[in-house]
C-alpha cells in the first residue's frame, strides 16, 4: 500500500509524520522528499525517516541517476516506491512549487525490487 501527502513547510511535515505514526506507520515506512537535495536530506535526518540511499535504490538506479536531472531522479524515486509514472509527474510538480512530498510505503523495499 502507498500513501502520499503533500506538506507546505517543515512544521507541516512534522505534523503529518506525527499523524502517520498515530495511524500506525513506522518511520521506516516514511520517505520525505524536497526538490533541493540538501533540504531533503535535512528533513529526512530531522524527522528520522527513510532516505532513498543506495540500499533502497539499487546500484542500477544509483548509476543512472548520476546522469539525470533532479526532477528525473525524483520521479524515479517515486516510481521505485510504487507510484505510477503519472503520479510521479504530479508529485514532482508539487516539489517544483516548493512543497514537500511524503510517501508512505507499507512494503519492505529491497535492491532487487528497486532496480530498473
C-alpha positions in Angstrom: 0.0 0.0 0.0 1.1 3.5 -0.8 0.0 6.8 0.8 1.2 10.2 -0.4 0.9 13.5 1.5 2.0 17.0 0.4 3.3 19.4 3.0 3.8 23.1 2.8 6.7 23.6 5.3 8.8 21.9 8.0 6.1 22.3 10.6 3.5 20.7 8.3 5.9 17.8 7.6 6.4 17.2 11.3 2.6 17.3 11.9 1.9 14.9 9.0 4.6 12.4 10.2 3.1 12.6 13.7 -0.3 11.8 12.2 1.1 8.9 10.2 2.7 7.5 13.3 -0.6 7.8 15.1 -2.1 5.8 12.2 0.4 3.0 12.9 3.1 3.7 10.3 6.7 3.4 11.4 9.3 5.9 10.4 11.0 3.1 8.4 8.0 3.2 6.1 8.0 7.0 5.6 10.1 8.8 2.9 10.3 12.6 2.7 11.2 14.4 -0.5 12.1 18.0 -1.3 13.3 19.3 -4.6 16.6 20.5 -3.1 18.8 17.6 -2.2 20.3 19.2 0.9 16.9 20.2 2.2 15.5 16.7 1.5 18.4 15.2 3.5 17.9 17.7 6.3 14.2 16.8 6.5 14.9 13.1 6.5 17.6 13.5 9.2 15.4 15.8 11.4 12.3 13.5 11.1 14.3 10.2 11.4 12.5 8.9 8.3 13.9 6.9 5.4 16.1 8.1 2.6 16.4 6.7 -0.9 20.1 5.7 -0.5 21.9 3.0 -2.3 20.2 0.2 -0.5 16.7 1.3 -1.4 17.5 2.5 -5.0 19.7 -0.4 -6.1 23.0 0.0 -8.0 21.4 0.4 -11.4 19.3 3.3 -10.3 22.2 4.9 -8.5 24.4 4.9 -11.6 21.5 6.0 -13.8 20.6 8.9 -11.5 24.1 10.4 -11.9 23.1 11.4 -15.4 19.6 12.5 -14.7 18.3 15.9 -13.7 17.0 16.3 -10.2 13.4 16.1 -11.5 14.0 12.9 -13.3 15.8 11.5 -10.2 12.8 12.4 -8.0 10.3 10.8 -10.4 12.5 7.7 -10.5 12.4 7.5 -6.7 8.6 7.9 -6.6 8.2 5.1 -9.2 10.6 2.9 -7.1 8.2 3.4 -4.2 5.3 2.2 -6.3 3.8 5.3 -7.7 2.7 5.3 -11.4 4.5 7.5 -13.9 1.6 9.9 -13.9 1.6 10.1 -10.1 5.4 10.6 -10.1 5.0 13.5 -12.5 2.2 15.0 -10.4 4.2 14.9 -7.2 7.4 16.1 -8.9 5.4 19.2 -9.9 4.4 19.7 -6.3 8.1 19.7 -5.4 8.7 22.3 -8.2 6.3 24.5 -6.4 8.3 24.3 -3.2 6.2 21.7 -1.5 7.5 18.6 0.4 6.1 15.2 -0.6 5.8 12.4 2.0 5.5 8.9 0.7 4.5 6.0 2.9 5.2 2.5 1.8 3.9 -0.4 3.8 6.0 -2.8 1.8 9.6 -3.5 2.6 11.8 -2.3 -0.2 14.9 -4.1 -1.3 17.5 -3.5 -4.0 16.1 -6.4 -6.0 12.7 -4.8 -6.5 14.1 -1.3 -6.9 16.2 -1.8 -10.0 15.3 -0.7 -13.5 
